[in-house]
């Protein structure tokens, strides 16, 4: 039985809702360089997705080690080391976070690594309550793995390391807060390992992705496989705007909510956004997705390259203090640029690139119409 992946499937269902003429234009694959598809799929899997998850697992392993070291020998130095390892894990995760299809969406794995946004603060209150209760039974990887996703992800660990009363971590040996944090890191490590192992299995998902057709559990043909890759690009760019920016700022400083920004406590908001952008850039470039364009549409590659460059250059320059950035004319102008250019990038991927390879035909992935 074929196990459809929601990201690709949602596009296919949307395409099915098109008028008959648009469906025909989409179905004939006009513009798609079919000969380039096998190489693009192989590079996407072997040069982008698999290394991305393996790097995430490696950083999660180092994070767990740093947390255990902090608990065993608390000091300002060991706390700084754990916080640095947290930042590295955020960056590694953010680069591969754009791939929201495949093994990551099974068994709530995505939420095990990242629970966000927490719009009503329910998850934060759960973390605060668990730390205040300090039940010894909650300080193991096994216990954490069985709890709410709000209690086991990077955002929970961020509160442990940077939230109220986190200074206790540098003085209290084997304290509950630290051991709970180490358990959270261990659960993230375990989840990351499972995902990386599944992608590295030569007979598993990587084979299915690289070989669309009757033997694939994911894609009936090249078009469905390319649709999934396009979906990663479109939704990845869209999420930068919707979840990394508009969650806390939509262009009006009077209505901004800086404490809704992801990783605001640790100052990793822009590092996360930069990682998402680097992930998009890596998939676009290393997978050779421009090779799918017909010869007369290669100018679209230049447009997308320019937009990606503008975003990846701008994001790291914004003040890590989100509230200060919004309250400053220069910082706000940088964020406004990120909002506008990320919107342009989404359209370039969905309409310009998607249309050129025969996958939009008047349908906008970005709008979901």
N, C-alpha and C positions, 0 to 999 in steps of 0.2 A: 504494500500500500504506500502511495506517495505521501510524504509528510510535508505539506506546504508550509513555507516560512511566511509569517504574517507580513513582513515588509514587502516582499515581492508580490504576495497574494493580494495585498490591498491595492497595489497598482493595477494588477490584472483585473480585479473586480471593477475598479474605476474605469479602466479602458472598456470594459464590457458594457458600461452604461452610456457610452458615446453614441451619437447618431450613427446610422449605418454607414454613411459616407465617410465619417471620420474613422470608424472601425476599419474600413477597407484600407484607408490611407495608412493607418497604423499597422495593420496586419501584414501588409506586403513588405514591410521592412525597408522601404525606400530610403536610401542614404546610408544604411548600416554597412560597413565594410566587413562582411561575414568572414572573409579570409583572416582577418586580424583577431577574431574573437577567441580562438583557443589560446593564443599567446597571452592575450590580455587577462583571461581567466587564470591562467597558470601564474602569471606575475602577481596578480591581485592576491592570490592565496599564498604563494610561496615567498614573495618579496615584501608583502605588506601585512596581511592578516596574521599569518602564523608567527612571524617575528614580533609583531605588535603584542600578541597575547603572551608570548614567551618572555618578552621584556617586562610586561606587567607582572607576571609571576615572579620573575627575579627580583623586581623592586619590592614586591609584597613580602618576599622571603627576608629581604634585608630590613624591612620595616618591622617584621615580627622579632627578628634578632635584636634590633635596636630597642624595642619596647621591653623585651625581657632583660636586657642589660640595664635599662633605666630602673626597672623594678628591683633588680638585684643590688645595684650600686648607684643609688640616687645622688645626683649632683647637678649643678647648673650645666656642666659639660654634657653629661649623659642625657639631660632633657633636651639640650640643643641638638644633640645627635639624633634623638628620636624625632624631633620636629623637622629636622633636615630630611630624614628618611621618609617622613610623611609627605613632605613637599615633592620628593622624587617620585613617590608612588602616585601622587596626584597627577604629575606630569605624564608618567608612563600610561596611566589609565586614560587620561584625557585624549591621548593620541589615538588610542584604539577604541575609545568610547563611541565613536561615530558608527561603528559596525553594530547596529542594533538588529541583527538578524543572525540566524544560525544558533549554535549552542548557547550563546550568551542569553537568549531569551527563554531558554528552557529552565524549569525548576526555580524560577524567580532569581536566576543568577545575577542579572543586571542589578536588581534592587539589593542583592546581598553585597554588592560592591558600592553602589551609589543609590542612596535614598534622597531624592531631591526633585522638585521643590517641596518643602514642608510648609505649605501656604498658611496653615492655621497653627503651626507650632506644636502640633500633637506629638510628632516624633521627638522634638527637643524636650518636651515635658516628660516623655517616657525615659529618655536618657538621664535626665536630672533626677527623676524618681528612683531609678535603678541605682545610681551612684549614692544617693542619700540613704537608701535602704541597706546597701552594702551586704547583701546576702551572699555568703561564701559560695553558695551553689551557682551563682551567676558569673563566676570568674573563670569559666573554662570554655574552650572552643566549642565543645559539644553543647553546653548550655546556651551559649550565644546563638549557635546555629539553629536552635529550635525556637528562637524568640521572634518577635516582630522585626521586619526588615529595617525599621527605624533604629533598632538597637545594635545593628551588626555591620553598618557600612562606613565608608570613609567620613561621612558627615558626623556620625556618632563618635568616631575616633578623633575627629577634629575638636569636638567639644571636650573630650577627655584631656587633650593636649593643650587647648587654648581657652577653654571656657572658664566660668567662675570657679575660683579656688584651685585652678590647675597648678598653682605654684607649689602645692603640697607634693607634687610629683618629684621635685628636686630634693626633698628632705625625708620623705616617708618610705622606708625600706619595705618592699613587698606589700605595699598598701593596696587596699581593694581597688581604688580607682585605677591604679597602674595595671594591676593584674587583669582587670576587666578590659582595659585598653589593649593589653597584649592578647587577650582572647579574641577581641574584635579583629585585630591584625591577623591573628592565626586563621580566623574564619575567611577573611578576604584572601589570604594566601592559599587556603585550601580550595576556595572557589576558583581562583585564577589558575591553579594547577589543573583542575578538572577541565576547564575550558581549553587551556593550551594543549593538554594531552589529547583531547578529542580532535582538535585541529591537526595535531601532529600524527595521528593514526593514518597511515597510508591507505587503509581500506575504509576509512570513515568519511567524514564530511568533506575533507579536502578532495577526495576522489569524486564524490558526488558533485561538488561545485565545478571541478575541472572537466567533467565529462557529462554535459547535459544530454538528456535523452532517456531511453527506456530503462537504463540501469541506474539512473540518478533518482535519489529521493527528494531532490529539490527543484530541478528544472526539466521541463519537457524538451526544451530546445535552447539554442543560443540566445534567442530573443528574450526568453524568460530570465536567463542568467544575466544578460546585459541590463535588463530592467532592474534586477536586484542591485547591481553595482551602481546604476544611475540613482536608484533610491537612496543608497548610502550617501552619495554626494548631495542630493537635493535635501534630504532630511537632515543631514549633518549641517549644511549651511543654514537651513531653516531653524534648527535648534540653537545655533549660535545666536541668532537674532531673538528668537522667542524665549528660550530658557536661560541663556547666559546674559542677555541684556534687558529685554523687555520685562523680565520678571521683577526687576527693581527700578528700571528707568526707561521711559518711553518718549523722552525728549523734553519733558517739563520738569525742571528741578523741584518745583513746588510739590509735585506728587511723587517724587522719587522715594524709594524705600531701600536704602543702601544695605540694611541688615537682612534683606531678602536675597542679596547676591550670594552666589555659591562660594563657599570657603572664605567668607569675609573675615572671619575671626583670625585665620592664619595668614591672611594677606595673599592667598593663592587664587583669587578671582581671575586675574588676567593671565596667570600661568595656566590655569585650566582652559580658559578661552583660547589662549595661544596653542595649547596642546590639541584642542579640537581642530583648529585651523591647520596645524601641522599635519594632523591625520588626514584631512581632506587633501592637502597639497601632496602628501606622500602617495595616497591612492591615485590621485589624478596623474602624477608624474611617473611613479615607479611601475604602475600597472600599464602605463602607456595608453590611457583611455582616449587620448586624442587620436590614436591610430585607428579608432573606429569611425572617425569622420571621413566623409567623402573628400576627395582632393579639393574640390571647389569650395569647401566649407572650413578649410584649415585656419582661416582667420579667427574663427571662434576660439581656437586654442590660445591665440595671443590675448584675446579679451579676458579669458578666464585666468591665464597666467598673471595678467596685470592686476586683476581684482584680488587674487590670492596674495600677491606680493604686497599690495597696499594694506591688506588686513594683517598679514604676518609681521609687517614692519611697524604698524601702528600699535597693536595690542600690547607688546612688552613695554611701551613707553608710558602707559597710563599709570598714575599713582596707585600703588597697591592698597592704600587706604581709600576705599570706595567712596566713603562719605566726603572725604577731602577732595577727591577727584571731581565729584558732582558739584561741589561748592566752589570750584575754581574754573574760571573762564577757559583756561587752556585745557584742563582735564576734561571738562564737559564737551569742548569742541572735538577732542579725540574720541570720546564715547559716541558723540553724534556721528562722527565719520564711520565708526565701526557699525553703527545701526544702519546707515545708508548704504555702505558698501556691501555689508552682509546681505542686505535685501537685493542688491544688484547681482550678487554672486548666486543667490538662490534662483533668480530669474534666468541668469546665464546658463546655469546647469539644466534647469527644467525646460525652459522654452527654446533657448538658442541651441544648446548642445543636444538636448533630448529631441528637439524637432529635426535637427540636422541628421541624426542617425535613425529617424523614423519612429521615435517612441513617444511623441507627444501629439502631433496632428491636431492641434487646437486644444488639447487637454493640458491643463497646468498641474503638474505634480505639486507645486508649491501651494496652490490654492485648494487643492483637493476637490475641484469642481467635477 
